[in-house]
Amino acid sequence: MSEGPLDELDQRIIELLGRDARVSNRQIADELGVTEGTIRARIKDLQDARLIQFTVVTDFRLAGSPNMVMLGIHADPGRVPMLANELARMPEISAVVVLLGRYNLLATGLFTSLTEVDQLIRTRILPMRGVRNVETSVSVQNFKYNFAMARITAPGAGHTRAKASERPAVARSSARPRRGR
């Protein structure tokens, strides 16, 4: 797969899959006016290049009574990329983003007890090289949380795809740009 911006067909495929990942290749092909084989090949190429990934997103209320916890992490600026990747590998953490502002990193997760949160912070996050401090916020009420939307939309044309070494491992269900065919 070549480096560069996503072409219009890839963007449209990603848009349709983002609305309903269960849509068939035939339905996508019919809507976009191409063959089913073209759609199948494009989706395989996007998956092989790790530009898209199919995951199941559940309503977190199905897990019992979890607390959505946000961890604002103050870190040494030079360690932020490494810390983001280390945090992203933790199964308890569902999202990691790099920020400009109050924190360098924001990690979120669902926890059934605040004791779990405290233990994670004290035993695994604070000891990480470069972590200065962790501020914890616990969600007490969610006014809007769209369980169906776990994707980040494809960037517009003209963006270039980051080298693998520059890509954060934190946006797993995102679409990254590439060159058209």
Secondary structure, DSSP 8 states (H G I E B T S, - for coil): --SS---HHHHHHHHHHHH-TT--HHHHHHHHTS-HHHHHHHHHHHHHTTS--------GGGGSS-EEEEEEEEE-GGGHHHHHHHHHT-TT--EEEE-SSS-SEEEEEEES-HHHHHHHIIIIITTSTTEEEEEEEE-S--S---TT---B----TT-----TTTS-TT-TTB-------
